[in-house]
């Protein structure tokens, strides 16, 4: 039982690293998409 709990805790802690990296990447992509949409909307008005 203790081994299973230790394994689950290790997997959870190790999973934080790729999740944090992915969240930063996803946020940067979202902001880039917003900038592109704003630039295209400004170009269409002019």
Steps between C-alpha positions, in 0.01 A plus 500: 500500500780743588681415177189578297452830680866593447472412130187712456665795677811472283296488179298801615808704588680408177188590301515861618805578287356418155164647600662830596701510177191422293295768675761769427514387137120497466470847653762642265321347201171652616654845535661465156165408347339806664771727356452353152123549518544860617747571219269350239201692633699825487614427148145434380375832641767708329 
